[in-house]
Amino acid sequence: MSEPIRVLLIDDEELVRFGLRTVLEASGGFEVVGEAGDGAAGVRAARELRPDVVLTDIRMPGVDGLEATRQILALPDPPQVAVLTTFHLDEYVYAALAAGAAGFLLKDTPPRQIAAAVRAVADGTATLSPAVTAALIDAYVDRRAGPRRAEARQRLAGLSERELEVLTLLGSGEPNAEIAGRLFVSEATVKTYVSRLLTKLDLANRTQAAILAHEAGLLDG
């Protein structure tokens, strides 16, 4: 049997933490290794417990989830981070994604989908709620991209035509299977391209790649 996915929960509402713990542990394949009621305690717990995935609320007193995300992702060999939110079109969520969070999870997500989403972010192969994440990026990145567009395009100067195609599809929230179908290649080939893109562009995950694609105007037409 494979090792369980180790999860740290950060939320100032005890009931939310209890619900998430219950859902994950009932699903099997997860171990909730710790809980924290604020961002500062969450950063300490992430440093000490070294979880695979951190689920953190954004709006908390003291150190909020955005700052906690930044600090956790600055740790050596950091875990994957997903942010919890009530509203998907939220500038704080966008800021967390831009800071390196792998995706976000709505607090009213059905239990079965919560477990699947946490597995996806643990694998590092999928963005949570791809269509909604793409809509969020569209709302908050495109309208602010003007001043950064030239810089973003400069970062893409060394990419091949196929790499640009893959990046554009990442920007629209397409999973690997859909990208493979559109480009008539295998999923394994897509995974190789994605990994190469993240390395070349010095990006943490697919979400940051999607943000860069929008900033560079790859989805404008």
Beta strands, then each sheet from edge to edge (+ up, - down):
strand 1: 5-10
strand 2: 30-36
strand 3: 53-57
strand 4: 80-85
strand 5: 103-106
sheet 1: 2+ 1+ 3+ 4+ 5+
end
